[in-house]
Amino acid sequence: MTKIVLREPTGSEFFMLGEPQSWVRAGGGMALVDDEKVIRAYVERCIVQPDPVLAFSQMGVLDAKAVKEAMLSFFIDAESSAPSPATKSSQSETSQTT
C-alpha cells in the first residue's frame, strides 16, 4: 500500500459522530484530548482508496498516525476558516431584517 486517500467528512457524519477532540481541564489549564473511537469512525467512513478494511489491516503504526493527523486536519482547517461568532450574529441579523 503506497497511498491512502481521505475525503472530507460530510455534515451528516459530523452531526452523527460529533467532534473528534474535546477540551478538558487538566493541571490548572485546558488540554485537547483525542476521542480515538470517533476518529476511527471518521477514518473508516472517509477512506476513499484503498478499501478501508484493507487499509486498516495493512497500515503500520506510522501510517496510522499520519492518517489520524490527516483526518484531524479537516477539523482544524474548518475551525480556522469558520466565521467568528460576531460575524455569524451580524449575518443572521441582516437576513432577519431583509
C-alpha positions in Angstrom: 0.0 0.0 0.0 1.6 3.2 -1.1 -1.2 5.8 -0.7 -4.3 6.3 1.4 -6.8 8.9 0.2 -9.2 10.5 2.6 -12.3 12.7 1.8 -13.6 15.4 4.0 -16.3 14.2 6.4 -19.9 15.3 5.5 -22.1 17.4 7.6 -24.3 14.4 8.2 -21.3 12.4 9.5 -20.3 15.3 11.7 -23.7 15.5 13.3 -23.8 11.7 13.8 -20.3 11.3 15.2 -19.5 14.7 16.8 -16.2 16.3 17.5 -13.1 14.1 17.3 -11.4 16.1 20.1 -12.6 17.9 23.2 -11.1 20.3 25.7 -10.8 19.1 29.3 -9.5 20.7 32.5 -6.0 19.4 33.3 -3.4 20.6 35.8 -4.9 24.1 36.2 -5.3 24.6 32.5 -7.0 23.0 29.5 -5.9 20.1 27.4 -7.2 18.9 24.0 -8.0 15.2 24.2 -8.5 12.9 21.2 -11.6 10.7 21.1 -10.0 7.7 19.4 -13.3 5.9 18.8 -14.7 8.9 17.0 -11.5 9.5 15.0 -11.6 5.8 13.9 -15.2 6.1 12.9 -14.4 9.1 10.7 -11.4 7.3 9.1 -13.5 4.2 8.4 -16.1 6.3 6.6 -13.7 8.7 4.8 -11.1 6.4 3.3 -11.6 6.6 -0.4 -8.6 4.5 -1.5 -7.8 1.7 -0.9 -10.7 -0.3 0.6 -11.0 0.8 4.3 -10.8 -2.8 5.6 -7.6 -3.4 3.5 -6.1 -0.1 4.7 -6.7 -0.9 8.4 -5.3 -4.4 8.1 -2.1 -3.4 6.2 -1.1 0.0 7.6 1.7 0.3 10.1 1.7 2.5 13.2 3.5 5.4 11.5 0.9 5.3 8.7 -1.9 5.1 11.2 -0.6 8.2 13.0 -0.3 10.1 9.6 -3.9 9.1 8.7 -5.2 10.2 12.1 -3.4 13.6 11.7 -4.8 14.0 8.2 -8.3 13.3 9.4 -7.9 15.8 12.3 -6.7 18.4 9.9 -10.1 18.6 8.3 -11.5 19.8 11.7 -8.6 22.1 12.4 -8.8 23.7 9.0 -12.6 24.1 9.4 -12.2 25.9 12.7 -9.6 28.3 11.4 -11.7 29.2 8.4 -15.0 29.5 10.2 -16.5 32.9 10.6 -16.3 34.4 14.1 -19.4 34.5 16.3 -19.7 38.2 15.8 -19.8 37.7 12.0 -22.4 34.9 12.4 -24.7 37.0 14.5 -24.4 40.1 12.3 -25.2 37.9 9.2 -28.3 36.4 10.9 -29.5 39.9 12.0 -29.1 41.1 8.4 -31.0 38.2 7.0 -33.8 38.6 9.5 -34.3 42.3 8.7 -34.1 41.9 4.9 
